[in-house]
Amino acid sequence: MFKQIKGALFFLTGLMTCSSVLAAEDETIWQNVLKDQFFAGKTIAESDQVIEIEAPYRAEDPALVPLKIRSKLPQSEERYIKRIVVLVDKNPFPFVGEFELTPESGKADLAMRVRVNTYSFVRAIAEMNDGQLFMTKKFVKASGGCSAPIGADLDAAMKRLGKMKIKLAGDLKAGEPSEAQLFISHPNITGMQMDQVTRFIRKSHFVKQVRVSFDNKPVLTAKTDIAISADPNFRFYFIPEKAGLLKAEFSDTSCQSPTDRSVCTEGQTYTEAFQVSP
């Protein structure tokens, strides 16, 4: 009996050791590549005290992984989160997006759907207005998010391309942070997907920049890439002091390579304005 228990403990210890090694390997890309690529020479505190990520441990659909970033402090003129960078370590192109925020956001919470190509850490790094950096991360099990088929309705999707709508969560209250959701109609092709009709790999064609303003004051400015899901939607906050225009604008691009941004073709810019009233 003792030998059986000892053997079982040895087996479990081996599993734990393997798991620890795998976990350490998961940090390799961050430590050796991404950290210097995006934050060379800067100190980053790993903490959930400023922002935290909500993401499923095992994704139901790797091409539509829900991702929420929750802030732990209000946006004020004195202290606010001015930028959040989102990365998926092991994606072919790890950069998901860079989101610039302002005190007019009220809250630095964000939500979106992303593609995760393999088991990987998803990271969010917040930069404060004084330059301090804080990182939070979640490990997500997913496979094939960047190469998931486009589907048979690409022609219909292209006809809808550029359309936008905004959904507000509940009644707006003047002077208080209010949640909004921006829906963008765009296939956001990664350049690694097979067209189910033609059987050809389509070159990448994706939303690269999003701007949202309220009465001409910036609320959210984002640079995004192929890891954002098809038909992107973003949840964010803004403070309506009075009735005004919530304006959304995005531009896209096409690239021959899914991971090379040195030569890309500029796309179009689309704009919509929505009258809102608290």
C-alpha positions as CSV (number, residue, x, y, z in Angstrom):
1,M,0.0,0.0,0.0
2,F,2.8,2.4,1.0
3,K,4.5,1.6,-2.4
4,Q,1.3,2.4,-4.2
5,I,0.9,5.7,-2.4
6,K,4.5,6.6,-3.0
7,G,4.2,5.7,-6.6
8,A,1.1,7.9,-7.0
9,L,2.8,10.8,-5.2
10,F,5.8,10.4,-7.5
11,F,3.4,10.5,-10.6
12,L,1.6,13.6,-9.3
13,T,4.8,15.3,-8.5
14,G,5.9,14.6,-12.1
15,L,2.8,16.0,-13.5
16,M,3.1,19.2,-11.4
17,T,6.8,19.5,-12.5
18,C,5.7,19.2,-16.1
19,S,3.0,21.7,-15.6
20,S,5.4,24.1,-14.0
21,V,7.8,23.7,-16.9
22,L,5.1,24.3,-19.4
23,A,3.9,27.4,-17.5
24,A,7.5,28.7,-17.5
25,E,7.7,28.1,-21.3
26,D,4.5,30.1,-21.8
27,E,6.4,33.1,-20.5
28,T,9.3,32.7,-22.9
29,I,7.8,34.8,-25.8
30,W,6.8,37.6,-23.4
31,Q,10.2,37.7,-21.6
32,N,12.4,37.3,-24.7
33,V,10.5,39.1,-27.4
34,L,7.3,41.0,-26.6
35,K,8.4,42.9,-23.5
36,D,11.3,44.5,-25.3
37,Q,9.4,45.0,-28.5
38,F,6.6,47.0,-26.8
39,F,8.1,48.2,-23.6
40,A,11.9,48.3,-24.0
41,G,13.7,49.5,-20.9
42,K,10.6,50.1,-18.9
43,T,9.5,48.6,-15.5
44,I,6.2,46.7,-15.5
45,A,4.5,45.7,-12.3
46,E,2.4,42.5,-12.6
47,S,-0.7,43.2,-10.5
48,D,-4.5,43.0,-10.6
49,Q,-4.8,46.2,-8.5
50,V,-5.2,48.5,-11.5
51,I,-6.8,46.4,-14.2
52,E,-7.8,42.7,-14.5
53,I,-8.7,40.5,-17.3
54,E,-11.8,38.3,-17.6
55,A,-11.5,35.5,-20.2
56,P,-12.6,31.9,-20.3
57,Y,-10.0,29.3,-19.3
58,R,-11.1,27.1,-22.2
59,A,-12.6,28.9,-25.2
60,E,-15.8,27.6,-26.8
61,D,-14.9,29.3,-30.1
62,P,-11.3,30.3,-30.6
63,A,-12.3,32.9,-33.2
64,L,-14.7,34.6,-30.8
65,V,-13.1,34.6,-27.4
66,P,-14.8,37.1,-25.1
67,L,-12.3,39.4,-23.3
68,K,-13.2,41.9,-20.6
69,I,-10.7,44.4,-19.1
70,R,-11.9,45.9,-15.8
71,S,-10.3,48.9,-14.3
72,K,-10.0,49.3,-10.5
73,L,-9.9,53.1,-10.4
74,P,-11.9,55.9,-11.8
75,Q,-10.6,58.1,-14.7
76,S,-9.9,61.6,-13.3
77,E,-7.8,64.5,-14.5
78,E,-5.3,63.8,-11.8
79,R,-4.8,60.0,-12.3
80,Y,-6.1,57.9,-15.2
81,I,-5.3,55.0,-17.5
82,K,-4.2,56.6,-20.7
83,R,-3.3,53.4,-22.7
84,I,-4.0,49.7,-22.6
85,V,-2.0,47.3,-24.8
86,V,-3.5,43.8,-25.4
87,L,-1.3,40.9,-26.5
88,V,-1.8,37.2,-27.1
89,D,1.7,35.7,-26.6
90,K,1.5,32.8,-29.0
91,N,-0.7,34.2,-31.8
92,P,1.1,34.4,-35.2
93,F,0.8,38.2,-34.8
94,P,0.7,38.7,-31.0
95,F,-0.5,42.4,-31.1
96,V,-4.3,42.6,-30.5
97,G,-4.7,46.3,-30.0
98,E,-3.6,49.5,-28.3
99,F,-6.4,51.5,-26.7
100,E,-6.0,55.1,-25.8
101,L,-8.3,56.5,-23.1
102,T,-8.9,59.9,-21.5
103,P,-10.5,61.3,-18.3
104,E,-13.7,61.7,-20.5
105,S,-14.0,57.9,-20.5
106,G,-15.1,58.0,-16.9
107,K,-14.1,54.3,-16.6
108,A,-11.3,52.5,-18.4
109,D,-13.2,49.2,-18.8
110,L,-13.1,47.6,-22.2
111,A,-14.6,44.5,-23.8
112,M,-14.2,42.8,-27.1
113,R,-13.9,39.5,-28.8
114,V,-10.5,38.2,-29.9
115,R,-8.9,35.3,-31.8
116,V,-6.6,32.9,-29.9
117,N,-4.6,30.6,-32.1
118,T,-3.2,28.2,-29.5
119,Y,-2.9,27.7,-25.7
120,S,-1.5,31.1,-24.6
121,F,-1.4,33.9,-22.1
122,V,-3.5,36.9,-23.0
123,R,-2.1,40.1,-21.5
124,A,-3.3,43.6,-20.8
125,I,-0.7,46.3,-19.9
126,A,-2.1,49.6,-18.6
127,E,0.0,52.8,-18.8
128,M,-1.0,55.5,-16.3
129,N,-0.8,59.2,-17.1
130,D,2.3,59.4,-15.0
131,G,4.0,56.6,-17.0
132,Q,3.6,53.7,-14.6
133,L,2.9,50.4,-16.2
134,F,0.8,47.5,-14.7
135,M,0.2,44.1,-16.3
136,T,-2.4,41.5,-15.8
137,K,-2.8,38.2,-17.7
138,K,-5.0,35.1,-18.2
139,F,-4.2,31.8,-19.6
140,V,-6.6,30.7,-22.4
141,K,-6.9,27.3,-23.9
142,A,-7.9,27.6,-27.6
143,S,-6.8,26.3,-31.0
144,G,-7.1,27.7,-34.5
145,G,-8.7,31.1,-33.9
146,C,-6.6,32.9,-36.5
147,S,-7.2,30.2,-39.2
148,A,-10.9,29.5,-38.5
149,P,-12.8,29.4,-41.9
150,I,-14.3,32.6,-43.2
151,G,-17.5,31.0,-44.0
152,A,-19.7,30.9,-47.1
153,D,-21.3,34.4,-46.6
154,L,-18.2,36.5,-47.4
155,D,-19.9,38.3,-50.3
156,A,-22.8,39.3,-48.0
157,A,-20.3,40.4,-45.3
158,M,-18.5,42.6,-47.9
159,K,-21.8,44.3,-48.9
160,R,-22.4,45.2,-45.2
161,L,-18.8,46.3,-44.7
162,G,-18.5,49.7,-43.0
163,K,-21.9,49.8,-41.3
164,M,-21.9,50.7,-37.6
165,K,-24.3,51.0,-34.8
166,I,-24.0,52.0,-31.1
167,K,-26.0,50.4,-28.3
168,L,-26.2,52.2,-25.0
169,A,-26.6,50.2,-21.7
170,G,-29.6,51.7,-19.9
171,D,-30.5,55.3,-19.4
172,L,-27.7,57.9,-19.7
173,K,-27.1,60.0,-16.6
174,A,-25.5,63.4,-17.1
175,G,-22.0,63.6,-15.6
176,E,-21.7,59.8,-14.9
177,P,-19.8,57.1,-16.8
178,S,-22.1,55.4,-19.3
179,E,-21.5,52.2,-21.1
180,A,-21.7,52.0,-24.9
181,Q,-21.1,49.2,-27.3
182,L,-19.9,49.9,-30.9
183,F,-20.7,47.3,-33.5
184,I,-18.7,47.3,-36.7
185,S,-19.6,45.3,-39.8
186,H,-16.3,43.9,-41.2
187,P,-15.0,40.4,-41.9
188,N,-11.6,41.2,-40.4
189,I,-9.8,38.6,-42.5
190,T,-6.6,37.4,-41.0
191,G,-4.7,36.2,-44.1
192,M,-4.6,32.6,-42.8
193,Q,-8.2,31.6,-43.6
194,M,-9.5,29.5,-46.4
195,D,-12.5,30.8,-48.3
196,Q,-15.1,28.0,-48.1
197,V,-16.4,28.7,-51.6
198,T,-13.2,29.3,-53.6
199,R,-10.9,27.2,-51.4
200,F,-8.3,29.9,-51.7
201,I,-6.5,31.6,-48.8
202,R,-7.7,35.2,-48.7
203,K,-5.2,38.0,-48.0
204,S,-5.6,39.9,-44.7
205,H,-8.2,42.7,-44.6
206,F,-8.8,44.1,-41.2
207,V,-9.8,47.1,-39.1
208,K,-6.6,48.9,-38.2
209,Q,-7.9,52.0,-36.4
210,V,-11.0,53.0,-34.4
211,R,-11.8,56.5,-33.1
212,V,-14.8,57.4,-30.8
213,S,-15.5,60.9,-29.7
214,F,-18.3,62.7,-27.9
215,D,-18.9,66.3,-29.0
216,N,-15.5,66.2,-30.6
217,K,-13.7,65.2,-27.4
218,P,-11.8,61.8,-27.8
219,V,-13.2,59.0,-25.7
220,L,-11.5,55.9,-27.3
221,T,-8.8,55.7,-29.9
222,A,-7.7,52.2,-30.9
223,K,-5.1,50.6,-33.1
224,T,-6.1,47.0,-33.8
225,D,-5.0,44.0,-35.9
226,I,-6.0,40.5,-37.1
227,A,-6.6,39.1,-33.6
228,I,-9.8,41.1,-33.3
229,S,-12.8,38.9,-34.3
230,A,-14.9,39.2,-37.4
231,D,-17.6,41.9,-37.0
232,P,-15.7,43.7,-34.2
233,N,-17.6,45.1,-31.3
234,F,-16.1,47.2,-28.5
235,R,-17.6,48.1,-25.1
236,F,-16.4,51.2,-23.5
237,Y,-17.5,54.1,-21.3
238,F,-17.9,57.9,-21.8
239,I,-19.3,60.7,-19.8
240,P,-22.3,62.6,-21.4
241,E,-22.5,66.0,-19.6
242,K,-25.4,66.9,-21.9
243,A,-27.0,65.9,-25.2
244,G,-24.5,65.6,-28.0
245,L,-23.0,63.5,-30.8
246,L,-21.2,60.3,-30.2
247,K,-19.1,59.9,-33.3
248,A,-17.5,56.6,-34.4
249,E,-14.9,56.3,-37.2
250,F,-12.8,53.4,-38.4
251,S,-10.3,52.7,-41.2
252,D,-9.1,49.4,-42.5
253,T,-6.1,48.0,-44.5
254,S,-5.1,44.9,-46.6
255,C,-1.8,43.1,-46.3
256,Q,-0.3,40.3,-48.5
257,S,1.2,38.7,-45.4
258,P,-0.7,38.0,-42.2
259,T,2.3,39.0,-40.1
260,D,4.2,41.5,-42.1
261,R,3.1,45.2,-41.8
262,S,5.9,46.7,-43.9
263,V,3.9,46.7,-47.1
264,C,0.1,47.1,-46.8
265,T,-2.6,48.8,-48.9
266,E,-4.6,51.5,-47.3
267,G,-8.3,50.8,-47.2
268,Q,-11.2,53.1,-46.6
269,T,-12.5,55.2,-43.7
270,Y,-16.1,54.9,-42.4
271,T,-17.9,57.3,-40.1
272,E,-21.2,57.3,-38.3
273,A,-22.6,59.8,-35.8
274,F,-25.2,59.1,-33.2
275,Q,-27.2,61.6,-31.3
276,V,-27.4,60.8,-27.6
277,S,-29.2,62.5,-24.7
278,P,-28.9,61.9,-21.0
